Amino acid sequence: MTIHNVYVFRKSGEPLVHVKIGSIEADPCLVTGLLSAIYSFTLEITKKRLKSITVEDCQFVVLEDKDSSLIFAACVDFEESVIDIQKRLKDIKRLFTRKYKDINYVGDVTFFKPFEKEIKEVMFAPPINIDGSTLLTVKEKLKEMSELSEIQGCALYSATGKPILSIQIPKNIEVSLLKRIEGLLLASSTFQELKPVLIRVEKFPVIVIGSDLLILAVVVQDDESVGVASIVAEEYLKKIDFTIKIAGSVLED
């Protein structure tokens, strides 16, 4: 995951917490002021709350807490899943509002500096905690599936769209595939027990199927192989899902 900056600020644009992690540098007051203005403008014009803004190769993911009039935002690479980052921001929001709910802040923002550690812990926590042995087993199953004549490659994601493993996925479609999966998640909110869905990424037919824990994307060789690939995808997702759960590797919320 490539995270550059995380912000907690008032809807007025006043920054309370800023954590710089990556290489992008900018005055946090300017950034939060701009995000606040764009957020308010979007809400006024569209009556919808802004979720993300893309700026060249990076994106700002935004989450509002209406009760406290605070906005939580993260600047991450474009390749990152908006769904996954939003979930992490929700965790940060819950921790922050619980810790500081009875504090009427006035003055020096260094008061909130200790919270930077908690932000880093949330942003770097794996969506699924897979130990080395289990990860190797899962990787072998994906390789085994990718060697079938009907399948060109496959990729495994968390239920929030965070990439876990990729086997033989063409480089030119990796980001496009991630964003298509992200779109499906935004439309359905969950892939739990979802039957195989056929999408097209560039010229490739792709089978996407999910459980409460994982999302599996399978790039198919051609349209004639879609039927067989769908059956294979279901079987392997069940195997991988069971492997991770039986190992007790699911990260507790």
C-alpha positions as CSV (number, residue, x, y, z in Angstrom):
1,M,0.0,0.0,0.0
2,T,1.3,3.5,-0.9
3,I,0.0,6.0,1.6
4,H,1.3,9.6,1.3
5,N,-0.7,11.6,3.9
6,V,-3.6,11.3,6.3
7,Y,-5.6,14.2,7.6
8,V,-8.1,14.9,10.3
9,F,-9.6,18.4,10.0
10,R,-12.7,20.5,10.7
11,K,-15.2,21.1,8.0
12,S,-14.0,24.7,8.1
13,G,-10.6,23.4,6.8
14,E,-8.7,23.7,10.1
15,P,-6.3,20.8,10.4
16,L,-6.1,18.9,13.7
17,V,-3.9,15.9,12.8
18,H,-1.6,15.4,9.8
19,V,0.5,12.3,9.3
20,K,3.0,12.3,6.5
21,I,4.0,8.8,5.4
22,G,4.9,8.9,1.7
23,S,6.8,11.1,-0.7
24,I,4.2,13.8,-1.5
25,E,4.7,17.0,0.4
26,A,2.3,19.8,0.8
27,D,1.2,22.4,3.4
28,P,-1.5,20.6,5.4
29,C,-3.4,23.8,5.9
30,L,-3.6,24.4,2.1
31,V,-4.6,20.8,1.5
32,T,-7.3,20.6,4.1
33,G,-8.6,24.0,3.2
34,L,-8.9,22.9,-0.5
35,L,-10.5,19.6,0.4
36,S,-13.0,21.3,2.7
37,A,-14.0,23.7,-0.1
38,I,-14.4,21.0,-2.7
39,Y,-16.3,18.8,-0.3
40,S,-18.7,21.6,0.6
41,F,-19.1,22.7,-3.0
42,T,-19.9,19.1,-4.2
43,L,-22.4,18.6,-1.4
44,E,-24.1,21.9,-2.2
45,I,-24.3,21.3,-6.0
46,T,-25.0,17.5,-6.1
47,K,-26.5,16.9,-2.6
48,K,-24.1,13.9,-2.4
49,R,-21.1,13.5,-0.2
50,L,-17.7,13.3,-1.9
51,K,-15.9,10.0,-1.6
52,S,-12.7,10.6,-3.6
53,I,-10.9,13.0,-5.8
54,T,-8.3,11.8,-8.4
55,V,-5.3,14.1,-9.1
56,E,-3.0,12.5,-11.8
57,D,-1.4,9.5,-10.2
58,C,-2.9,9.9,-6.7
59,Q,-6.3,10.2,-5.1
60,F,-7.8,11.8,-2.0
61,V,-10.3,9.5,-0.2
62,V,-12.6,11.5,2.0
63,L,-15.0,10.6,4.9
64,E,-17.2,13.0,6.9
65,D,-18.3,12.5,10.5
66,K,-21.5,14.5,10.6
67,D,-21.9,14.4,14.4
68,S,-18.5,16.1,15.1
69,S,-18.2,18.2,11.9
70,L,-14.9,16.5,11.2
71,I,-13.5,15.2,7.9
72,F,-11.0,12.4,7.6
73,A,-9.0,12.1,4.4
74,A,-6.1,10.1,3.0
75,C,-3.8,10.8,0.0
76,V,-2.9,7.5,-1.6
77,D,-1.7,6.2,-5.0
78,F,-4.4,5.8,-7.7
79,E,-3.9,2.0,-7.6
80,E,-5.2,1.8,-4.1
81,S,-8.8,0.6,-3.4
82,V,-11.1,3.5,-2.4
83,I,-13.3,0.9,-0.6
84,D,-10.3,-0.3,1.5
85,I,-9.1,3.2,2.4
86,Q,-12.7,4.3,3.3
87,K,-12.9,1.3,5.7
88,R,-9.6,2.4,7.3
89,L,-10.8,6.0,7.6
90,K,-14.0,4.7,9.3
91,D,-11.8,2.9,11.9
92,I,-9.7,6.1,12.4
93,K,-12.9,8.1,12.8
94,R,-14.3,5.7,15.4
95,L,-11.0,5.8,17.4
96,F,-10.6,9.6,17.2
97,T,-14.2,10.5,18.1
98,R,-14.2,8.0,21.0
99,K,-10.9,9.3,22.4
100,Y,-11.6,13.0,22.0
101,K,-15.4,13.2,22.2
102,D,-15.5,15.1,25.5
103,I,-12.7,17.5,24.6
104,N,-13.6,21.0,23.5
105,Y,-10.4,21.8,21.5
106,V,-9.0,25.3,21.5
107,G,-5.4,26.1,20.7
108,D,-2.3,24.1,19.9
109,V,-2.9,21.1,17.6
110,T,0.1,19.3,19.1
111,F,-2.4,18.2,21.7
112,F,-3.5,15.5,19.1
113,K,0.0,14.4,18.1
114,P,-0.1,11.1,20.1
115,F,-3.0,10.0,17.8
116,E,-0.6,9.9,14.9
117,K,0.6,6.4,16.1
118,E,-2.9,5.1,16.0
119,I,-3.5,6.4,12.5
120,K,-0.3,4.6,11.3
121,E,-1.4,1.3,12.9
122,V,-4.8,1.5,11.2
123,M,-3.5,2.4,7.8
124,F,-0.8,-0.3,7.8
125,A,-2.9,-3.1,9.3
126,P,-3.5,-5.9,6.7
127,P,-7.2,-6.4,5.7
128,I,-6.6,-10.2,6.2
129,N,-3.8,-11.4,8.4
130,I,-2.3,-14.4,6.5
131,D,0.7,-16.1,8.0
132,G,3.6,-17.1,5.7
133,S,2.6,-20.8,5.6
134,T,-1.0,-20.1,4.7
135,L,0.0,-17.5,2.1
136,L,2.3,-20.0,0.4
137,T,-0.6,-22.6,0.3
138,V,-3.0,-20.0,-1.2
139,K,-0.3,-19.0,-3.8
140,E,0.1,-22.6,-4.8
141,K,-3.7,-23.0,-5.3
142,L,-3.7,-19.8,-7.5
143,K,-0.8,-21.1,-9.6
144,E,-2.5,-24.5,-10.0
145,M,-5.7,-22.7,-11.2
146,S,-3.7,-20.5,-13.6
147,E,-2.1,-23.5,-15.3
148,L,-5.5,-24.7,-16.6
149,S,-5.9,-24.2,-20.3
150,E,-9.0,-22.1,-20.0
151,I,-7.4,-19.6,-17.6
152,Q,-4.8,-16.9,-18.4
153,G,-4.3,-15.6,-14.8
154,C,-6.0,-14.8,-11.6
155,A,-5.9,-12.3,-8.7
156,L,-7.0,-12.5,-5.1
157,Y,-8.4,-9.5,-3.2
158,S,-9.7,-8.8,0.3
159,A,-13.5,-8.2,0.6
160,T,-12.7,-4.4,0.5
161,G,-10.8,-4.7,-2.8
162,K,-7.3,-4.7,-1.4
163,P,-4.9,-6.8,-3.6
164,I,-3.4,-9.9,-1.9
165,L,-1.9,-12.0,-4.6
166,S,-1.7,-11.9,-8.4
167,I,-0.7,-14.8,-10.7
168,Q,0.0,-14.1,-14.5
169,I,-2.3,-11.1,-14.7
170,P,-1.3,-9.0,-17.7
171,K,0.5,-5.9,-16.4
172,N,-1.6,-3.6,-18.7
173,I,-4.9,-4.5,-17.0
174,E,-3.9,-4.8,-13.3
175,V,-5.1,-1.2,-12.4
176,S,-8.1,-1.4,-14.7
177,L,-9.2,-4.7,-13.1
178,L,-8.8,-3.2,-9.6
179,K,-10.9,-0.2,-10.5
180,R,-13.6,-2.4,-12.1
181,I,-13.8,-4.5,-9.0
182,E,-14.0,-1.3,-6.9
183,G,-16.9,-0.2,-9.1
184,L,-18.7,-3.5,-8.5
185,L,-18.2,-3.1,-4.7
186,L,-19.5,0.5,-4.7
187,A,-22.6,-0.7,-6.6
188,S,-23.3,-3.7,-4.4
189,S,-21.6,-2.9,-1.1
190,T,-20.6,-6.5,-0.7
191,F,-19.5,-9.6,-2.7
192,Q,-20.7,-12.0,0.0
193,E,-21.9,-15.2,-1.7
194,L,-22.0,-13.4,-5.0
195,K,-22.4,-15.7,-8.0
196,P,-19.8,-15.4,-10.8
197,V,-20.0,-12.1,-12.7
198,L,-18.6,-11.7,-16.2
199,I,-16.9,-8.4,-16.9
200,R,-14.5,-7.2,-19.6
201,V,-11.3,-5.5,-18.9
202,E,-9.6,-4.2,-22.0
203,K,-10.2,-7.1,-24.4
204,F,-10.1,-9.8,-21.7
205,P,-13.2,-11.6,-20.3
206,V,-12.9,-11.8,-16.5
207,I,-14.9,-13.8,-14.0
208,V,-15.3,-12.1,-10.6
209,I,-16.7,-14.0,-7.6
210,G,-16.7,-13.2,-3.9
211,S,-17.2,-14.4,-0.4
212,D,-17.5,-12.6,3.0
213,L,-13.7,-12.7,3.1
214,L,-12.3,-12.6,-0.4
215,I,-12.8,-11.6,-4.0
216,L,-11.3,-13.7,-6.8
217,A,-10.8,-12.4,-10.3
218,V,-10.0,-14.9,-13.1
219,V,-8.8,-13.7,-16.5
220,V,-10.2,-16.2,-19.1
221,Q,-8.4,-17.2,-22.3
222,D,-11.5,-16.6,-24.6
223,D,-15.3,-16.4,-24.5
224,E,-15.7,-20.1,-25.2
225,S,-13.9,-20.9,-21.9
226,V,-16.1,-18.7,-19.7
227,G,-18.4,-21.5,-18.6
228,V,-15.6,-23.8,-17.4
229,A,-13.7,-20.9,-15.9
230,S,-16.8,-19.9,-13.8
231,I,-17.1,-23.4,-12.3
232,V,-13.4,-23.5,-11.6
233,A,-13.4,-20.1,-10.0
234,E,-16.2,-21.1,-7.6
235,E,-14.4,-24.3,-6.6
236,Y,-11.0,-22.6,-6.0
237,L,-12.5,-19.7,-4.1
238,K,-14.2,-22.1,-1.7
239,K,-10.8,-23.9,-1.2
240,I,-8.9,-20.7,-0.6
241,D,-11.6,-19.3,1.7
242,F,-11.6,-22.5,3.7
243,T,-7.8,-22.6,3.9
244,I,-7.6,-19.1,5.3
245,K,-10.4,-19.5,7.8
246,I,-9.2,-22.9,9.0
247,A,-5.8,-21.4,9.7
248,G,-7.5,-18.8,11.9
249,S,-6.0,-16.0,9.9
250,V,-9.0,-13.6,9.7
251,L,-8.1,-10.2,11.1
252,E,-10.6,-9.3,13.9
253,D,-12.4,-5.9,13.4
